[in-house]
Amino acid sequence: MAKVMKVLDVQLTQLKTNPVQLEIDATGEVSSSGWSNSRLEPRVYIQFPADGIQDFDFVADPPKELAQQVISHVAASQTWANPPMHQLKGVRVHSANNAIEAYL
């Protein structure tokens, strides 16, 4: 597992469920073909962040064999069940080279 090279976009969708669920969709770039299992890994806190922003790492499994050295796109989705909506202002998705925030 490694962080993807760059986050390009992050979108949030509040699902109409009870309890509330938040769908987080991210797109990004990796440095070669052959990356798999892209996903958003939430950072774990003892106390929810004071700024109301939950951090996620955008990670994927790099190729196990030689791969074509070409910028490739990856996507990941995470459904966050029962987020603390009274504290949550948005999410920040981190890659190896940047981070993008999306707000509710």
N, C-alpha and C positions, 0 to 999 in steps of 0.2 A: 504494500500500500504506500502511496506517495501523494502529496498534494498535486493537483493539476497545475499546469503552467500559468493559466490566467483565467479569471472569472470574467465573462462577457456580460451577463445579465442575470438578474434575480427578480422573480415575480412571486407575490404573495396572494393567496386566495383563501378567504375565510369560508369554510364549508358550512352549509346550513344543516348542521347536525346538533344533537343534544347528547353529551356536552359538545361544545365548540371544538372544531378541528381546524388546523391551519395547514394548507398545502403550500409547500415551498418548492419552487422550480428554479433550477439554475442551469445555465449553459456556460461552457468554457472551452478552452483550447489546451491541447497537449502537444508535445514536441515531436511525436511520431505516430505512426499507425500502430495498431495492436493493443491499445489500452482497453481495459474491460472493467466491469463492475464499478462504474462510477456511482458515487453516493455522497450524501451530506452527513457528516458526523457531528453531532452536537457537542459543544464543549460543556463540561459538567462544572457547576458552581456550588459552593457551599451555601451561598446566599445569592438570590437573583441580582443581576447587575443593576446598579443604581441608575444608569442611563436608560434602562428599559430595553436594551438591545441584546438579543440572544445571538451568540456567535456559533457559526458552523464552519467546519473545515470541508472543503470540496476535494475529495480524494478519489483515487482510482487505482487499479492494479496495473503496473507497467507491463509491457510485453516481456515474455520469458525468453523469447528468441530474437534474433535480428529483425529489425522492423524498418520500414521505409521512413527516412527522416523528412517528414512532411507535416506541417501543422494540421492537426485534425481536431474536429469538434467533438465534444462530449456533453451529455446532459444528465442531470440527476434530479430526482424528486424525493421529497420527504414529507410525510403526513405527520404532523405534530398533534397528537391527541391531547386535548384538554390543556392548552397553553394558559399561562397566567394572564388572561386578557386584561385584568385590572392593572397590571404592571407593565405589560408588553407594549412597546412602541414600534418595534420592528426587528429585523434580523440583519446580521452582517455575515457574509459568506467570504471566507478566506481561501486564497490559492497561494502558490509559491511566490507569486510576484505582485499580487494586488488583493484588494478586498472591495466588495460592493455592498452597500446597505440598501435595504428596501423597507419602506415604512407602511404601517397599517393605514 
